[in-house]
């Protein structure tokens, strides 16, 4: 989490602790979650997540009509802890 904090804070103007918390609350997030947690518009939330996905911080996956943004590093940690 600390690695992402420094990476996002140093590289993006839209860094916030709420964004970081959202990215680590579950191994994935959605535009709707960012809208709610950050209090931003749908367009702004989509821009944030698409930028993070474009730069390889998140992995964008389309499922049905929605997009999921996967925190691959967190997913890997959680997957490896499951016995």
C-alpha positions in Angstrom: 0.0 0.0 0.0 2.9 2.3 0.8 4.4 1.7 -2.6 1.2 2.7 -4.3 0.8 5.7 -2.1 4.2 7.1 -3.1 3.7 6.1 -6.8 0.3 7.7 -7.1 1.1 10.8 -5.0 4.3 11.5 -7.0 2.9 10.8 -10.4 -0.7 12.0 -10.4 -2.5 15.2 -9.4 -5.6 13.3 -8.3 -4.0 11.4 -5.4 -6.0 11.3 -2.2 -6.0 9.0 0.8 -9.6 8.1 -0.1 -8.5 6.9 -3.5 -5.7 4.8 -2.0 -8.1 3.3 0.6 -10.6 2.4 -2.2 -7.9 0.6 -4.2 -7.0 -1.5 -1.2 -10.5 -2.1 0.2 -11.1 -5.0 -2.3 -8.8 -6.4 -5.0 -10.9 -4.6 -7.5 -12.8 -1.4 -7.9 -15.4 0.1 -10.2 -16.2 3.6 -11.4 -19.2 3.7 -9.1 -17.1 3.0 -6.0 -14.7 5.9 -6.9 -17.6 8.2 -7.5 -19.0 7.5 -4.1 -15.8 7.4 -2.1 -14.2 10.4 -3.6 -17.4 12.5 -4.3 -16.5 13.0 -7.9 -18.5 12.8 -11.2 -18.7 9.6 -13.2 -16.5 11.1 -15.9 -13.8 12.1 -13.4 -13.9 8.7 -11.7 -13.5 6.9 -15.1 -10.6 9.2 -16.1 -8.8 8.4 -12.8 -9.2 4.7 -13.2 -8.5 4.6 -16.9 -5.3 6.6 -16.4 -4.2 4.2 -13.6 -5.0 1.2 -15.9 -3.2 2.8 -18.9 -0.1 3.2 -16.8 -0.2 -0.4 -15.5 -1.1 0.3 -11.9 -4.5 -1.4 -12.3 -5.8 -3.9 -14.9 -9.0 -3.0 -16.7 -11.4 -5.9 -17.3 -14.7 -5.5 -19.0 -17.4 -7.8 -17.7 -20.8 -7.5 -19.1 -21.6 -3.8 -19.5 -19.2 -2.6 -16.7 -15.5 -2.3 -16.2 -13.6 -3.6 -13.2 -10.2 -2.3 -12.3 -8.1 -4.9 -10.6 -5.3 -4.2 -8.2 -3.2 -7.1 -9.4 -0.6 -6.8 -6.7 -3.2 -6.9 -3.9 -5.0 -9.8 -5.7 -1.7 -11.8 -5.9 -1.1 -11.2 -2.1 -4.6 -12.4 -1.2 -4.5 -15.3 -3.6 -1.2 -16.5 -2.1 -2.6 -16.4 1.4 -5.4 -18.7 0.6 -4.6 -22.3 1.5 
